[in-house]
Amino acid sequence: MAKYTYTLRVTDFSGSPFPGAVPRARIRPVRDASGPDGMLSSRDIPVALSGAGTGTVELVATVDTAPETRYRLVVDWLTTTQGGQEIAGWGSEWEFTAVAGGGDIKTMGDVPASAIFYGPPWPANTPPGLYIDTVTGDIGWKEPS
């Protein structure tokens, strides 16, 4: 089964990691689906985050699932007491399309799984799709660039 590596970084609006908070991240497929090698369960996939809020995860691309299934990044920020006991903090969620080839999740929030593109120029981080070159007249299927 083809899997690709996806990267992420989670911070607050100042661009800083959350000091004193312990992040727990997971990827949750939006639904069960089938993939190239069989059935795929929508169970949560844990993602280890560094102190800077960065992490990586391997996933099946959205275009390789049927029905095409988007993912949701879920991060719970827990705070700790002086005794080391975790207490509730706050949570955040982002939905994205896992583009074939992998890459940074921040660029995949509103990307279609596959589409028809006319160009050049070609948009950055494009998913696989039908490309129609208006300069050369070429038409064909291309993998993401």
Disulfide bonds with the S-S distance in Angstrom:
none
